[in-house]
Amino acid sequence: MRADPADHRDGTVAVIGGGVSGLVAARDLARAGARVVLVEEGDRLGGRVRGETVDGVAVDIGAEAFATRGGAVAALLAELGLADEIVRPAPLGSWVVTGTGAVPLPAAGAIGIPAAPLSRDAVRALGPVGALRAAAEPMLPRHLGRGGSLAELVRARLGPRVLARLVRPVVLGVHSADPSDMTVADVPGLAAALERSGSLLAAGRELRDSRAAAGGAVAGLRGGMGALVAALAAELDRAGVVVRTGVAAGRLEAERDGRGRRVWAVTGARGEPLVRADAVILAVSEAAARRLLGAPPAAPSGRVEVVALVVDDPRLDSAPRGTGALVAESASGIAAKALTHATAKWPDRARLFGPGRHLIRLSYGRLGSAPATGGLGDEAALRLAVRDASRILGIELGEASVRHMIRREWEAGNARQGDPAAGDALEAPPGVVFAGDWVSGTGLASVIPGARAAAEEAARTTIDSDGATVPHREGAQQR
Ligand SMILES: Cc1cc2nc3c(=O)[nH]c(=O)nc-3n(C[C@H](O)[C@H](O)[C@H](O)COP(=O)(O)OP(=O)(O)OC[C@H]3O[C@@H](n4cnc5c(N)ncnc54)[C@H](O)[C@@H]3O)c2cc1C
């Protein structure tokens, strides 16, 4: 089924972006009875959730897990019939590589704030002086360190070692941004928790299990997160959603239809009409949303690159760094910011590859700086990745043991740009709803509930817009 661009039918919602946010929003809208047209510029759906097949095994090259907090992802997976496919990572823990070596990452609250600074693992990571400094934090004046960057807050309250060895590596790993470039407001829920307790240690613990925090317990899908995208795409197909891949939306213009009602005209990159809709969900990055709405560009974002290696080396069967490791800046000579030992983390994947064969994912780059692998040819990237993996894992790996390498660059940085007080934050015009991690926070546990809320808002907007309504389809399931 193809949309007739010139045609505007009541109750049409355009969804721009076919990542998980767009797919989830489109599904909910279709179930509520809307006519949905989804436009994705890439050749396939899923956005930053992307599975590739190596040796017949599905390998995640984007998101590989979801945080279990809040239960929103598990609820969606159950609706999609994937509840039995949820797998837990092996309970091996992860490590942090610092200037003084590799140590297990201590149990942490939000953004790597140690849950118990005097625990054995925390003392090992921070040293006795660093651990005592952090443990004294609740006795500091409530307002110490407030008002500056996230890095200044952590340094002032918990000391430089917590910042350098725990918070910076965790924040770089999760947000692809340096805490010096972030404020407490960029970590959902942290400012409010800090306000309530007056202590950063207590705020970190409070957020650990809360809906808003990044990090914490995670789960995955047997066969990789690509299964979520496949299940969503199949539902859209069954629901009659018009899905157009390989088509970039270029511009959104408000118009009046023949009856004088406001509709949104979505045109393609060359100005060709794509769809006219009562409401539009922009499930794209903020930079793309600004382009579509003709708003001034946001601050430049960075790039991250994932380099996945399939390696034959039985020494890795012992999972020398648990499920993987984060790299602190002080660990000189390592360009990667994190390594996931996927076959140690996901036993189902290890079984499929068989003993002695391992999947290792390295990630490079952060907001505001190009990845060290950027611009490198495959040979040089392989050399760098093998060198970094050897240093992180503490095992000298040979380039000859690498059976496959997959590289993929992604846009980094999803903190919302602009300051509402200064009037340069991007505001959604009536009938347009934003979705994605720049709106609801990084990761699937945040973007999925965000996309569902966006779908509800778009449905409401459509009903409210000058008389146009979302028709209620017979038998459509309302949430
Ligand atoms: C390397 C990496 C690892 C990650 N690991 C995890 C993880 O383990 N767990 C986790 O929860 N999260 C993880 N994340 C974050 C998670 O992937 C994202 O939060 C989530 O996938 C965002 O989904 P989205 O649909 O909002 O955005 P995206 O997936 O970015 O989708 C946006 C889509 O819009 C399309 N688009 C853009 N402009 C246009 C246009 N003009 N017209 C049409 N289409 C357009 C893009 O092609 C893209 O497909 C990771 C991210 C990366 C990069």
The ligand as an SDF file (V2000), in Angstrom:
LIG
                    3D

 53 58  0  0  0  0  0  0  0  0999 V2000
   26.2670    2.1630   19.8550 C   0  0  0  0  0  0  0  0  0  0  0  0
   25.0170    2.3350   20.6580 C   0  0  0  0  0  0  0  0  0  0  0  0
   24.7320    1.4190   21.6540 C   0  0  0  0  0  0  0  0  0  0  0  0
   23.5670    1.5750   22.4150 C   0  0  0  0  0  0  0  0  0  0  0  0
   23.3060    0.6460   23.3670 N   0  0  0  0  0  0  0  0  0  0  0  0
   22.1410    0.7120   24.0340 C   0  0  0  0  0  0  0  0  0  0  0  0
   21.7600   -0.3380   24.8960 C   0  0  0  0  0  0  0  0  0  0  0  0
   22.4680   -1.3370   25.0450 O   0  0  0  0  0  0  0  0  0  0  0  0
   20.5700   -0.2170   25.5640 N   0  0  0  0  0  0  0  0  0  0  0  0
   19.7420    0.8570   25.3770 C   0  0  0  0  0  0  0  0  0  0  0  0
   18.6650    0.9010   25.9850 O   0  0  0  0  0  0  0  0  0  0  0  0
   20.0770    1.8550   24.5350 N   0  0  0  0  0  0  0  0  0  0  0  0
   21.2360    1.8030   23.8530 C   0  0  0  0  0  0  0  0  0  0  0  0
   21.5590    2.7900   22.9740 N   0  0  0  0  0  0  0  0  0  0  0  0
   20.6240    3.9100   22.8060 C   0  0  0  0  0  0  0  0  0  0  0  0
   19.4210    3.4420   21.9860 C   0  0  0  0  0  0  0  0  0  0  0  0
   19.8770    2.7750   20.8460 O   0  0  0  0  0  0  0  0  0  0  0  0
   18.5950    4.6680   21.5940 C   0  0  0  0  0  0  0  0  0  0  0  0
   18.2170    5.3810   22.7540 O   0  0  0  0  0  0  0  0  0  0  0  0
   17.3280    4.2630   20.8330 C   0  0  0  0  0  0  0  0  0  0  0  0
   17.5440    3.2160   19.9170 O   0  0  0  0  0  0  0  0  0  0  0  0
   16.8030    5.5210   20.1500 C   0  0  0  0  0  0  0  0  0  0  0  0
   15.7160    5.1790   19.3220 O   0  0  0  0  0  0  0  0  0  0  0  0
   15.0200    6.3150   18.4690 P   0  0  0  0  0  0  0  0  0  0  0  0
   13.9870    5.6340   17.6480 O   0  0  0  0  0  0  0  0  0  0  0  0
   14.5590    7.4030   19.3600 O   0  0  0  0  0  0  0  0  0  0  0  0
   16.1660    6.9330   17.5630 O   0  0  0  0  0  0  0  0  0  0  0  0
   16.9370    6.2500   16.3480 P   0  0  0  0  0  0  0  0  0  0  0  0
   17.1250    4.8120   16.5790 O   0  0  0  0  0  0  0  0  0  0  0  0
   18.1400    7.0940   16.1210 O   0  0  0  0  0  0  0  0  0  0  0  0
   15.9140    6.4030   15.1330 O   0  0  0  0  0  0  0  0  0  0  0  0
   15.7280    7.6040   14.4290 C   0  0  0  0  0  0  0  0  0  0  0  0
   15.4410    7.2200   12.9950 C   0  0  0  0  0  0  0  0  0  0  0  0
   15.0610    8.3680   12.2660 O   0  0  0  0  0  0  0  0  0  0  0  0
   15.5850    8.2630   10.9730 C   0  0  0  0  0  0  0  0  0  0  0  0
   15.6130    9.5930   10.3780 N   0  0  0  0  0  0  0  0  0  0  0  0
   16.3990   10.6460   10.7430 C   0  0  0  0  0  0  0  0  0  0  0  0
   16.1220   11.7160    9.9670 N   0  0  0  0  0  0  0  0  0  0  0  0
   15.1150   11.3360    9.1270 C   0  0  0  0  0  0  0  0  0  0  0  0
   14.4000   12.0200    8.0960 C   0  0  0  0  0  0  0  0  0  0  0  0
   14.6530   13.2840    7.7880 N   0  0  0  0  0  0  0  0  0  0  0  0
   13.4410   11.3390    7.4220 N   0  0  0  0  0  0  0  0  0  0  0  0
   13.1660   10.0400    7.7160 C   0  0  0  0  0  0  0  0  0  0  0  0
   13.8400    9.3520    8.6830 N   0  0  0  0  0  0  0  0  0  0  0  0
   14.7940   10.0030    9.3780 C   0  0  0  0  0  0  0  0  0  0  0  0
   16.9500    7.6310   11.1800 C   0  0  0  0  0  0  0  0  0  0  0  0
   17.4310    7.0330    9.9970 O   0  0  0  0  0  0  0  0  0  0  0  0
   16.6480    6.6270   12.2810 C   0  0  0  0  0  0  0  0  0  0  0  0
   16.3200    5.3580   11.7610 O   0  0  0  0  0  0  0  0  0  0  0  0
   22.7110    2.6720   22.1940 C   0  0  0  0  0  0  0  0  0  0  0  0
   23.0160    3.5920   21.1950 C   0  0  0  0  0  0  0  0  0  0  0  0
   24.1440    3.4250   20.4140 C   0  0  0  0  0  0  0  0  0  0  0  0
   24.4550    4.4050   19.3270 C   0  0  0  0  0  0  0  0  0  0  0  0
  1  2  1  0
  2  3  1  0
  2 52  2  0
  3  4  2  0
  4  5  1  0
  4 50  1  0
  5  6  2  0
  6  7  1  0
  6 13  1  0
  7  8  2  0
  7  9  1  0
  9 10  1  0
 10 11  2  0
 10 12  1  0
 12 13  2  0
 13 14  1  0
 14 15  1  0
 14 50  1  0
 15 16  1  0
 16 17  1  0
 16 18  1  0
 18 19  1  0
 18 20  1  0
 20 21  1  0
 20 22  1  0
 22 23  1  0
 23 24  1  0
 24 25  2  0
 24 26  1  0
 24 27  1  0
 27 28  1  0
 28 29  2  0
 28 30  1  0
 28 31  1  0
 31 32  1  0
 32 33  1  0
 33 34  1  0
 33 48  1  0
 34 35  1  0
 35 36  1  0
 35 46  1  0
 36 37  1  0
 36 45  1  0
 37 38  2  0
 38 39  1  0
 39 40  1  0
 39 45  2  0
 40 41  1  0
 40 42  2  0
 42 43  1  0
 43 44  2  0
 44 45  1  0
 46 47  1  0
 46 48  1  0
 48 49  1  0
 50 51  2  0
 51 52  1  0
 52 53  1  0
M  END
$$$$
